[in-house]
Amino acid sequence: MDAITGMLVPFIAIGAIFYFLLFRPEQAKRKKHQNMLENLSKGDEIVTNGGLHGKILGLSNDKNTILIVVGELNNQEVKVQISRSAVAFLKKGGELIEGE
């Protein structure tokens, strides 16, 4: 019985190390990002996964798409409709903030 316990202890220790160094931080990061996506509102400045920088003009009723303005061309706003899941960062004061 002692031999089996002696062999299991290193595996349990490795499992605990993996949990605290890999899985737990990733879960916290994912939860923080999801919270940021749920709390987006009109007027927020964002950056998409594709690198578009823009300002939110409106959110759809089903909350899955966002209309953003990304610039101006010939004195007209360039508007793009994106999926909410495509938002990577929120911008505040010119700095990128990954989920608050």
For each residue, the residues with C-beta under 8 A, 3 or more apart:
1: 4 5
2: 5 6
3: 6 7
4: 1 7 8
5: 1 2 8 9
6: 2 3 9
7: 3 4 10 11
8: 4 5 11 12
9: 5 6 12 13
10: 7 13 14
11: 7 8 14 15
12: 8 9 15 16
13: 9 10 16 17
14: 10 11 17 18
15: 11 12 18 19
16: 12 13 19 20
17: 13 14 20 21
18: 14 15 21 22 23
19: 15 16 22 23 24
20: 16 17 23 24
21: 17 18 24 25
22: 18 19 25 26
23: 18 19 20 26 27
24: 19 20 21 27 28
25: 21 22 28 29
26: 22 23 29 30
27: 23 24 30 31
28: 24 25 31 32
29: 25 26 32 33 98 99
30: 26 27 33 34
31: 27 28 34 35
32: 28 29 35 36 98 99 100
33: 29 30 36 37 98 99
34: 30 31 37 38 99
35: 31 32 38 39 99 100
36: 32 33 39 40 87 90 97 98 99 100
37: 33 34 40 84 85 87 99
38: 34 35
39: 35 36 100
40: 36 37 44 46 56 59 66 84 87 90
41: 44 56 59
42: 56 57 58 59
43: 55 56
44: 40 41 55 56 90 91
45: 53 54 55 56 90 91 92
46: 40 53 54 55 56 66 68 87 88 89 90 91
47: 51 52 53 87 88 89 90 91 96
48: 51 52 54 82 86 87 88
49: 86 87 88
50: 86
51: 47 48
52: 47 48 68 70 80 82
53: 45 46 47 70 91
54: 45 46 48 68 69 70 71 80
55: 43 44 45 46 68 69
56: 40 41 42 43 44 45 46 59 66 67 68
57: 42 67 68 69 79
58: 42 66 67
59: 40 41 42 56 63 65 66 67 84
60: 63 64 65 66 67
61:
62: 65
63: 59 60 84
64: 60 83 84
65: 59 60 62 81 82 83 84
66: 40 46 56 58 59 60 81 82 83 84 87
67: 56 57 58 59 60 79 80 81
68: 46 52 54 55 56 57 79 80 81 82
69: 54 55 57 77 78 79 80
70: 52 53 54 78 79 80
71: 54 77 78
72: 75 76 77 78
73: 76 78
74:
75: 72
76: 72 73
77: 69 71 72
78: 69 70 71 72 73
79: 57 67 68 69 70
80: 52 54 67 68 69 70
81: 65 66 67 68
82: 48 52 65 66 68 86 87
83: 64 65 66 86
84: 37 40 59 63 64 65 66 87
85: 37
86: 48 49 50 82 83
87: 36 37 40 46 47 48 49 66 82 84 90
88: 46 47 48 49 98
89: 46 47 96 97 98
90: 36 40 44 45 46 47 87 96 97 98 99 100
91: 44 45 46 47 53 94 95 96 97
92: 45 95 97
93:
94: 91
95: 91 92
96: 47 89 90 91
97: 36 89 90 91 92 100
98: 29 32 33 36 88 89 90
99: 29 32 33 34 35 36 37 90
100: 32 35 36 39 90 97
